[in-house]
Each structure stands twice: as C-alpha cells, then as structure tokens.
Amino acid sequence: MSLLETGRFLTIVPSSVLPFFTKRWDIQVLPVELPMTRVPNGIVTLKNRALSPAAQLFIDTAREIAKSLAKKK
C-alpha cells in the first residue's frame, strides 16, 4: 500500500475491499472494467477419513449449486 501511495505503481484489488483501502490510504481508484473469468474449482477429501457433518453439507450444497449453474449454460 505504501508503494501505491507514491503514485508510481498499480495493482488489482477486488471491489469488495476497496472501501477499506481508500479510507486508510491516500490512493485513487481507476475506472477499469475487466472481463469476468471462470476459474475451475474442486473439492478434495482425504481417503479413509470421515467428513464432519458441516463439511458434508458444504460439499452437497456446492455440488447442487454447480449443477444448477451448469444447466443455465
């Protein structure tokens, strides 16, 4: 952040964290639109290990959401 304040450097920061940065440091936001990209995700579990109920619920929910998003394509 100190380097950004000098005005000689650029970075990309998620818009969700910009309010925290602009309040604390004297930096400016440039109006740049970037295309949305899809990043592949996966779930990895350890063999012969039991999942907690919360972890299993998360995995089941993530799979349901992924299936519904895949159908919309």
N, C-alpha and C positions, 0 to 999 in steps of 0.2 A: 504494500500500500504506500510505503514511503517513496518507492520508485515511481508509482503512478502520480503521486502528488507533484513530482517535478515537471510533469507535462511532456516528458520525453519518451514515455512508454505507453503501450496499450495492453489491454487484457480483455478476456471474455469472462463475464460473470453472469450467473443466472439472474433473471429479473426479480426473482423472489428475494434475493439477498441485497439488491441494490439500495433499498432504503437504509439498511444498516451501514453500508459503506459511505453513502453520500452524506449522512448525518455526522459521521465521526471524522471523515477525512475530506479534505478540500479537493474533490475530484469531480470531473464532469462526465455525463453520460452522453455518448454519441448515438444519434438515432439511426441504428443499423438494423436492418431486417435480415435474419439468417433463415435459410430453409430448414424445415423440420426434418430430422433424420430419424430413422428407426434403428435402434441398437438391439441386436439379439440378446435375449436373456435366458437363463436356465436355472434349474433347481438341482442341486447336488446333495445327495444324502450319503451317509456312511453305511456300508454294508454291515449287516448283523447288529445294527443299532436301532433301538426303539425311538420313535419320534414322540415328542411331547404332544399332548392334545392341541395346544396352541399352534405348534409348528405344523401339525397335520391340517388343522383348519386353515392356516395361511396358505399352504400348498393347494388344498382343494379349491379355495376361493380364487387363487391366482390362476389355476387351470380353467375354471369357469369363465373368468374374465377374458383370458386369452382366447378361448373358444368362441366367445361372443364377438370379440373383435375380429377374429379370423373370418367369421361368417359375413361381416359387413363389407369385406373387400370386394 
